[in-house]
Amino acid sequence: MPKGIIKIQDFAGGLVTVQPAHRIPDNASPSMQNVDVSTETGTLIKRKGIAIEFTEKVVVANPFVAGLFEYVQADGDKFILCAADDDVFNVTGAGTYTSIFTSGTMNGAETNFTTFDDLAIFGNTNITTQKWTGAGASSALLGTPPSNVKYIVVHRSRAFAANSSAGTSRLHYSSLDNPENWTATGDTGAGFIDIAPEDGDVITGISPMGPYLLVFKQNSTFILRGYKPSNFVVQQLSSNIGCLSNRSIVKADAFVIFLSKSGVFTVSINGLTLVSFNIKQTIEDIASSGVAAGRLKTQYWLAYDSDADTKNDSAYVLDYVTGIWTKYSNINVRVFLTKQDGTFLSGGSDKVIIRKHDTTDNDEGSAITMTWESKSLDFSDWAKDKQLDIIYLFTEGLTGKNLLVDTIINGKDQADQQTFSLTPATGEDKVFDSVDFKQSSQGRLIRIKLTNNETSARVRVYGIEVHAEVWEHQD
């Protein structure tokens, strides 16, 4: 019988679910969890872990983080602000939550923040727009700003606010250099623009993009050009692709990434580009206004609810430079925050807690479960039966740790698990070894599954080589 050999020394295909598992590239995977394939591009690495940054604030009603923000003052003082239930807190120490908001009832509404003129400004659909100076309690922003505003950003030395009690399609802007004047007129004054109010849609998010301001509705995308009221021009970039959630919007260099009903897109002055084709159906199935997105270096993290309990618990992760997708579990995130120093934090979807990501080798002290599956290997002929022989693995050495190796034959898990030791030989730091499957695993399509669920085990896999006997056709 001829022998078939398949070598995979590059895993940069990442997660691919747009095609059946036997038709995807050799270096791609139809199913993976907690595997980072972009830090060392093409290497399978267990993702880094999660630690508690600020301990839990017990909240009976609406027990999740509704907003999270780093407020940096001109003198360099920094504050972490956290919105939850009916309050906004200044969070210090290991988890001291000091209330700064006493002006109303928020009911856990999504709360968004910005900094302008050394003020922390925040608002949501249930309150009067607020300001905070870094001490005492917040107070109402002066100058007759829009009330019950959902989204607020700073752009071209003005505060811009959208979707308020004055209109769900209305984009407001403050006076030049003054977030507390929303009534003055002229080119240094304030005003508003109604964005396609006739379309029956509402503004779902706004984001600066260099000299432009993006305005999203659920089913369309617009760009605001110009630098003063007399030359402000609104241009429609797309009449059928919009943004599902303001929380899905992430600024990345010269473009912005967001989630639409049709998947994840980037938008620049040149238009929109789909970047989730490799997981097209998968991402469309989870498209929801409840998602949360954040940026870690060149990665776009999109947290979503995988089990329909209204709490985000998993994330799809895109390296937007390489185009590689992967998937992480145990991502209990309602809102992300990337601090000025690059620290990647999140506010809990499961409780009022602030966590730090991409740190340590465990999740709050518990093991991270890493799994990776190969494509369905057919050895160039799906019609012929194969007898799996030996699997060779090339890994980083980790003394006392193991990889579990399983097979999936013709789509069915087999009871043939083997253990691959990651303990290197004396004087070596890499492991080159094999596991033997000669007595099992026979079929037309063979898939290999690797698993590690040990604490403090940042597994690295550099290559896999699969040997099988390929049987000739039988009449």
N, C-alpha and C positions, 0 to 999 in steps of 0.2 A: 504494500500500500504506500502511495506517496505521502510524504510528510508535508504539512502546511505550517508555516511559521509567520507570525505577525509580530512586528516590533513597534512599540510606541515609546518614543523617547522625547516626545513633546506633547504636552497636554493643553496647548494654548487654544484648542477649539472651544474649550469651556462647555457650558451647558447649552445643548441644542435640542429643542423639543418640536421644532417646526416640521420635522420629517420623522418617519418611523425609525426605530433604533438601529435597523440594519442598513439604513441609507445615509446616515450622517457620516462625517469624516472620521477617520481612524483616531484622530487626536481629540475628538469631542466626546461628551457624555450625555446620555439621555436622562440621567438622574444623579445628582450629587448634592451633598449637604455639608456645610461648614468646611468646604475646601476653598482655599484661596489659590487661584491659578494666575494671578497677575502681579503679586509682589516680586516673585522671581519668575518671570513670564515663562510658562510652559512647565513649571514644576508643580506637583500636587503638594500643597502645604496645608495642614490644619490651620484654620483661621486663629487669630489671637483672641483672647478672651475678654470678659466683661467684669468690671469691679464696681462696687458701690462708691460713688463720689460723695453724695450727700444722703444720709439715712432717711428712712421713710417719715413723712408727715402723715399722721393718721387723720383721714378725712372720711366721714360717714357717707355723705352725699357726694356723688360725682367723684369717685376715688381714682382720679387719673390726672396727669399734668396737662393743662389746657394751653399753656404757653411757656416758653423758655427763652431767655435772652441774656446776653452779656452786655452790660451797660458800661461803657468806657468813657470816663470824663477827660477833659482837656489836660488836667493835671496828672493823668495817668492812673487815677483811682479806678478800680474795676469792681463791679457788682454782678452777681448772678440773680436774676429776677425770675420767679416761677409763679405762674398763675394756676390756681386750682380751686375748684368749686366756686365759692363766692369771694375769693381773695386773691391778692397778689402779694408775694413774699420776697423779701430780701434774704437770700440764703447764705449763711456764713458757717465757719467752723466745719465740723463733721456732719452737721445737719441741724442747724438752728434756723428756723423759719420765722422771720419777724414780719408781721403784717404791715404793709404800707398802703393798703386800700380800704377805705371805710365808707365809700360813697354810694354803694348800691348793691344789687344782686346780679351776679353773673351766671349762675346756674351751670357752671362748667363750660361756658361758651368758648370757642376757639379765640384766644387772645393773641394779638400781634403787636409787636414792639418796633420802635425805631429810635435813633438818637439824632437830635438836631438842636443846635444852639446850646449844647451841653445839658440838654434835658432828655430824660428818658420819657418817651411818649408812647402811650398804649391805649388800645380800645378794642371793643368787640360789639356784637350786635345788641347787647343788653345794657350798655352803660354809656355815659357821657365820656367823650375822649379825655384822657387823663395825662398829667405830667408829673414827674418826680425828679427832685434835685439831688437825691443821694442822702437825704436826711428826713426824718419825720414821716408824715403821711403824704400820699399823692393828693393832688387837687385838680379841679377841672382846667383843661387847657383853655387859655383866654383867647379872645379875638373872634368869637362866634364860629368855632370849627364845626364841621358836620358831626351830628350825633349818631350813635349806634353804628359806627363805621366798622366794617369787617377787615379792611386791608389798609395799611398805611406804610409808606416808604419815603425816603428822601431822594430827590433827583433834581439835579441842576439848581441847587441851593434853595429848593422849595420842598415843603411837605406835600405829598400827594396822597389822597385818601379816596377809597372807592367802595361802592355798594353800601350806602348809608340809608337812614330814614328819609333822606331827601330824594332817593332814587336808586334802584338796584343796578341801573346802567350808567350811573353818574360818576364821573371822575372829577374830584375836587382838587384844587391846588391853592396853597397859601401864598401870601406875598413873598417877594424875593427876600431871602435871608431872615425871614421872620415867621416862625411856626405859630405865632399867636396873633396873626392878622389874616383873617379870611374874608374881609369885606372891602379892602381898598381896591381901587380900579386902576387901569392903565397897565403899561408893560412891566412895572415893578409891583403891580398889585395882584389880587387873588381872583379866583373865578372857578368855573366848572365847564366840563365838556360832557355831553351825553353821548355815549358810545352805542350807536345803532339801537336806539330805544324801541324802534318799531319791530325788532326781531323776536320779541317775546322771551328773550334769554336774559341772563343776569351775569354781571361781572363775577368771575370766580377766582381772580388773582391778578396782581400787578407785580412787575419786577423791572428795575433798571437794567439796562444792557448798554454799558458805555454811555454815549451821548443820547441814547434813545430810551423810551419807556415802553415796555410791553404791557398790553392790557388783554387779558384773557377772558373769554366767555366759555361756556361749556362746549359750544359748537363752532367757535370762530376765534381767530387771533388777530389782534391789531397792534400797530406800533405808532407811538406819538413821536413825531419829529419836531424840531424847533427848540428855541431856548427862551422864548418869551411869548406872552399871550398873542401878540399880533402875528407871529409866524408859527404858532402851533398848528400842526397838520396831522390828522389821524388817517392812517393808511391801513387797509385790511390786508394782512398777510395770508390768511386762509379763511375761506368761507365755510369750510366743513370740518376743520380740525381745531378743537379748543382744549381747554384744560379742565380736568375734573375737580382738582383741588389745589388751593393756594399752597397747601402743605407739601404738594408734590414738586413745587418749583425750586430749582437749585441753580444758582449762578455758577458758571464754570468757564473761566477765561473769557473768550470773546463770544460766548453763546450761553443760552439758558436751556436747561433740561426740564421736562415736565411730563406728566402722565395725561393722556387723552383716552377717549373711549376706544381708540384704535391702537393703543400701545404707547410706548415711551418715545418722545420726539425731542430733538434739539431744534432750537430756533435761533437764527442769526438774521442780520440785515438782508441776507440772500434768500431767506425763506425757511421752510421746515423740512426736517429730515427724520425719517423713522430709524431708530437705533435699536429696536427690540425685535427685529425680524427673526433672529435665531430662536426666540421663545415667544413667537407671535401669538399663538392660540393660548398659551399659558398665561401671558400677561393680560390678554383681553379678558380672560375668565375671572381675573381678580380685580379688574379695573373698578375702583370705588372711590368715592369722595372721602372715605375715612382713612386713606393712606397717609403716610408720613415719609418724607424724603430728606436726605442729608448728604453732605459731601465730606468724604475722607480722602485727602490728597487728590488722586485722579479717579476716585470711585464715587459712583452715584448709588446710594442705598435707598431702596424703596420698601418700607415696612408695610405689611398688610395683614389682614385677618384671615388665617388659613382654615379656621374651623367654625366660622359663622357665629362666634360668641360676642361680637362687637369689639373685641380687643385684638389689636395687632400683635402678632407673635412670631412672624417670620419675615424675611426680607429677600428680595432679589437684588443682586449687586452687579453693577456694570462698571468695568474699567473703561471709561469713555475714550481713552487714548488707544488701547489695543482692541476694543470692541468685544472683550470677553465678558460673558455672563456667568454668574454662579448663584447659589442659593444658601442662605444661612437660616438656622432655626434659633429659637430662644431669643428673638429680637422683640422684646415687649415694649414697644416704642409708640408713643403718641405724638412726639415732636422731637426733632434732632436739633443740636446746636454745635456748630464748629466755632470754637473760640479763636481769638486773634492769634494765639500761639499754636494753633492746629489741633489742640485737644478736642476729641470728638465725644460729646456728651449726648444724653437723651433723657427725656422725661417719660416716665412710665405710663404704659397703657393699662397696667394691672394694678397700680397703686401710685400714690404721690411719692415718687422717689426719683433721684437723679443718678444715672449710671454713666460710667466711663467705658468706652469701647476701645478695641485694638490695644489691649493691655493685658499682661500676665498670660499664662497658658491655660487658664480655667475660667469657667463662668461662675463668678461669686463663690469660688472654692470647689465647684462641682466640675466633673469631667465634661468635655465637649465631645459630642458624638460626631465623628467624621465618617462619611460614606462617599464612595465614588464607584460608579459602574462604567464599564467600557461599553462601546457600541455592541450590537449583536454581530459577532464575528462570523462571517460565512466562508472565509478562506477562498474568496473569489468564485465560489459556486454554491449558492444557497440550496440547490437541489440535492447535493450530496450529503450523506451522513458523515459525521466526524466523531472520532474518539479523542477526547482531550487527553493529553499526555503530561506535559510538565509546564509549569508557569515559572519563569525566572523574574526576579524583582531586583531592582537597583535602588537602594534607599540610603538616606542618612542614618548613621548609627545612633541608637538610643538604648543605652544599657537597661535591661530589665523590662523593655516595652515590646509589644507585639502588634502585628497586623493580622486581622482575620481575613481569610480569603475564601470566598464562596463562589459558586457558579449558578447561573440562571440559564437553563437549557430550553430552547423553544418557548421562552417567555415564562417558564416555571422555575421557582426557586428549588434547588436541590439540597438534600440533607448530606452534604459532603464537605462541610467546613474544615479548612486546614488552618493551622497557626504558623505564621511566618515570624521568626524572631528578628527583632531589630537590634539585638546585641551584636556589636561588631567583633571581629576577631582581634586578638591582642595586637596593639600597635596600629590598628586601622580606625578610620572614622567613617567609613562607608561599608554597606553590606551588599554583597553580590551573592545571591543564593536562590534556591528554587523550592517549590512545593510540588508534590507528586499527586496527580489525579488519574493515574492509569487505570484504576479499578472502578471508575465512575464517569459520569458526565459525558454521555453520548447523545448526539442529536445534530440537527442541521444548523442551528444558530446558537452560538455559545457566547454568553456574556459573563464577564468577570466582575466580581464585587469585592471591594476593599473596605474594611471597617476598622476604626480604632475608637475605643470608648474608655481610655485610661486618663487619669489626671496627670497634669504636668508632662504631656507628651505631644510636643509640636512636631508631628510626623512630617517627613519630607519623602516623596517618591519621585525619583528621576526617570525611571523607565520600567517598562514591563514587556516581557517577551512570552508569547503564547505558542506552544507547540501542540499540534494535533495530527492524528492519522486521518487522512481523507480517503474514504471508501469510494470505490468505483461504483457507478450506477449498476443496479441489479435489474435484470429483465424479469 
